[in-house]
C-alpha cells in the first residue's frame, strides 16, 4: 500500500513537472517557436509522470487513487495541448 507521504511527494513532483511544462508551452505559444530540447524534455517529464501515476495507483487506496486520477487528467490535458501546439507550429 502506498503511504500518504509517498503519494503527497509524488503529487508535488507532478505539480513541478506541470509547472515546467506550462512554462515551455507558454514560451512556445508566445514566440511562435520554442526550444525543441526543452519542449521535448517537458513532454517526456509529463509522460514519465503519467506512467509513474499508473504504477503508483496499483498500490493506492481509494482516496489516493482518486487524487492520482485527477492529477493524471491534468498531466494528460497538458500533454495534449503541447502535442497540438507542436503539430500546429511544426
C-alpha positions as CSV (number, residue, x, y, z in Angstrom):
1,X,0.0,0.0,0.0
2,X,1.3,3.4,-0.9
3,X,1.9,5.7,2.1
4,X,0.3,9.1,2.4
5,X,3.7,10.7,2.3
6,X,4.8,8.9,-0.8
7,X,1.6,9.9,-2.6
8,X,1.9,13.5,-1.5
9,X,5.5,13.7,-2.5
10,X,4.7,12.2,-5.9
11,X,1.8,14.7,-6.4
12,X,4.2,17.5,-5.7
13,X,6.7,16.1,-8.3
14,X,3.8,16.0,-10.8
15,X,2.9,19.6,-10.0
16,X,6.6,20.6,-10.6
17,X,6.5,18.8,-13.9
18,X,3.3,20.6,-14.9
19,X,4.7,24.0,-13.9
20,X,7.8,23.3,-16.0
21,X,5.8,22.1,-19.0
22,X,3.4,25.0,-18.8
23,X,6.4,27.4,-18.9
24,X,7.7,25.7,-22.0
25,X,4.2,25.6,-23.6
26,X,3.6,29.3,-22.9
27,X,7.0,30.3,-24.2
28,X,6.4,28.3,-27.4
29,X,3.0,29.9,-27.8
30,X,4.3,33.5,-27.4
31,X,7.4,33.2,-29.5
32,X,5.8,31.1,-32.3
33,X,8.8,28.8,-31.9
34,X,10.3,27.0,-28.9
35,X,13.5,25.5,-27.7
36,X,12.9,22.0,-29.1
37,X,15.2,20.4,-26.5
38,X,13.4,21.9,-23.5
39,X,10.0,21.4,-25.0
40,X,10.7,17.7,-25.6
41,X,12.2,17.4,-22.1
42,X,8.9,18.8,-20.7
43,X,6.8,16.4,-22.7
44,X,9.0,13.5,-21.5
45,X,8.6,14.6,-17.9
46,X,4.8,14.6,-18.3
47,X,4.9,11.2,-19.9
48,X,7.1,9.8,-17.1
49,X,4.7,11.3,-14.6
50,X,1.7,9.6,-16.2
51,X,3.5,6.3,-16.2
52,X,4.5,6.6,-12.6
53,X,1.0,7.5,-11.6
54,X,-0.3,4.4,-13.3
55,X,2.2,2.3,-11.4
56,X,1.6,4.1,-8.0
57,X,-2.2,3.7,-8.4
58,X,-1.9,-0.1,-8.2
59,X,-0.9,0.2,-4.5
60,X,-3.0,3.1,-3.5
61,X,-6.2,3.2,-1.5
62,X,-9.4,4.6,-3.0
63,X,-8.8,8.1,-1.8
64,X,-5.3,8.1,-3.1
65,X,-6.4,6.6,-6.4
66,X,-8.9,9.5,-6.8
67,X,-6.1,12.0,-6.2
68,X,-3.8,10.3,-8.6
69,X,-6.6,10.1,-11.2
70,X,-7.2,13.8,-11.0
71,X,-3.5,14.5,-11.4
72,X,-3.3,12.2,-14.3
73,X,-6.1,14.1,-16.0
74,X,-4.2,17.4,-15.6
75,X,-1.0,15.8,-16.9
76,X,-2.7,14.3,-19.9
77,X,-4.5,17.6,-20.7
78,X,-1.3,19.4,-20.8
79,X,0.3,16.7,-22.9
80,X,-2.5,17.0,-25.4
81,X,-2.1,20.8,-25.5
82,X,1.6,20.5,-26.1
83,X,1.2,17.9,-28.8
84,X,-1.3,20.0,-30.6
85,X,0.8,23.2,-30.4
86,X,3.8,21.3,-31.7
87,X,1.9,20.0,-34.7
88,X,0.3,23.3,-35.5
89,X,3.6,25.1,-35.4
90,X,5.8,22.3,-36.7
